[in-house]
């Protein structure tokens, strides 16, 4: 069970997510989504993107510094890759 449990759970959760998106898609049209997105100010979208990039940069830097501290230094691009 330890070997097949996680893949079965992953497939089950993926099916649940697909079913949820299908149900939401029945109630909301694509046009409604585009209309709602068009109503969001461009500054808010740019701020969200900027904070997302800053957050990911902080995670990459944290990994890089942790590996450097643990004497398992990697190059920054390699640490960013995972």
URCORQUI-V143551 format. One record per residue. N is the residue number from 1. RES is the residue in one small letter. SS is DSSP state (alpha for helix, beta for strand, coil for the rest). PSI is psi in whole degrees, -180 to 180 (none if undefined). D_CENTER is the distance of its C-alpha to the mean C-alpha in Angstrom with 2 decimals. Layout:
n: (N:N)
res: (RES:RES)
ss: (SS:SS)
psi: (PSI:PSI)
d_center: (D_CENTER:D_CENTER)
//
This chain:
n: (1:2:3:4:5:6:7:8:9:10:11:12:13:14:15:16:17:18:19:20:21:22:23:24:25:26:27:28:29:30:31:32:33:34:35:36:37:38:39:40:41:42:43:44:45:46:47:48:49:50:51:52:53:54:55:56:57:58:59:60:61:62:63:64:65:66:67:68:69:70:71:72:73:74:75:76:77:78:79:80:81:82)
res: (x:x:x:x:x:x:x:x:x:x:x:x:x:x:x:x:x:x:x:x:x:x:x:x:x:x:x:x:x:x:x:x:x:x:x:x:x:x:x:x:x:x:x:x:x:x:x:x:x:x:x:x:x:x:x:x:x:x:x:x:x:x:x:x:x:x:x:x:x:x:x:x:x:x:x:x:x:x:x:x:x:x)
ss: (coil:alpha:alpha:alpha:alpha:alpha:alpha:alpha:alpha:alpha:alpha:alpha:alpha:alpha:alpha:alpha:alpha:alpha:alpha:alpha:alpha:alpha:alpha:alpha:alpha:alpha:alpha:coil:coil:alpha:alpha:alpha:alpha:alpha:alpha:alpha:alpha:alpha:alpha:coil:coil:alpha:alpha:alpha:alpha:alpha:alpha:alpha:alpha:alpha:alpha:alpha:alpha:alpha:alpha:alpha:alpha:alpha:alpha:alpha:alpha:alpha:alpha:alpha:alpha:alpha:alpha:alpha:alpha:coil:coil:coil:coil:coil:coil:alpha:alpha:alpha:alpha:alpha:alpha:coil)
psi: (-32:-30:-35:-13:-53:-44:-38:-42:-40:-44:-43:-44:-37:-42:-40:-42:-42:-42:-41:-44:-38:-45:-42:-39:-24:-26:-23:131:161:-34:-39:-40:-46:-38:-43:-41:-37:-25:-15:129:144:-34:-37:-39:-44:-39:-41:-43:-42:-43:-32:-46:-43:-40:-45:-38:-38:-41:-43:-45:-39:-46:-45:-48:-36:-43:-38:-42:-34:11:30:48:137:161:155:-45:-37:-38:-36:-29:-15:none)
d_center: (28.89:26.81:26.24:25.48:23.92:20.29:20.25:21.98:19.56:16.57:18.61:19.67:16.28:15.23:18.55:18.13:14.87:16.79:19.80:18.10:16.82:20.35:21.99:20.13:20.94:24.55:24.75:22.92:23.78:21.80:24.35:23.55:19.88:21.09:23.72:21.43:19.15:22.41:23.55:20.82:22.41:21.28:21.39:18.81:16.34:17.23:16.95:13.40:12.49:14.75:13.42:9.80:11.65:13.94:11.54:10.11:13.84:14.91:12.91:14.39:17.72:17.73:17.35:19.96:22.34:22.08:22.98:25.68:27.09:27.20:29.26:26.79:26.03:23.85:23.62:20.83:19.41:19.62:17.93:15.03:14.84:14.28)
//
